[in-house]
Amino acid sequence: MKINNIVPVILVRNDCFWLPYVLESVRGRFNRYVLYDIGSNDGTDKIIDWFVNTENAEFFVRKLPDCPPIIQGAFRNSMIAEAKSDWYLILDGDEIYSPTNLDNLKIWWDQRTLLEKSGSIFLYGVFKRIEVDKGL
């Protein structure tokens, strides 16, 4: 059961141990994924390729060279822009969501009109993208 209009943004670097579990935990749950690999040299890129080739979804994948952590933070903004959605889920390469938690997220998401009426911009690790200036 897919959670529509929420896009996981996943930033990884040398996450070959946990990443297969992370990706399997969200398999079939979303229509679009944004994945950035920053200089992995442990096979993480092969795991990303495997997921892209076996998951029925749209993907934006960027494989970048290694860079200092201060620059890696800037990639989050780029990932959020590539999500092409007002709502995104930040998912790290070592975060595994249980099926129950994702089922609950879907239930809550389907009731988001209550969330939007309350003026909230946060739900269970899901954030609403807010543009300060559309021209930025």
Salt bridges, closest charged atoms under 4 A:
GLU24 OE2 - ARG27 NH2 2.84
ASP45 OD2 - LYS46 NZ 3.69
ASP49 OD1 - LYS63 NZ 2.66
GLU55 OE1 - ARG27 NH1 3.45
GLU58 OE2 - ARG32 NH1 2.39
ASP66 OD1 - ARG13 NE 2.95
ASP92 OD1 - ARG76 NH2 2.89
ASP103 OD1 - ARG29 NH1 2.75
ASP110 OD2 - LYS106 NZ 3.07
GLU131 OE2 - ARG129 NH2 2.29
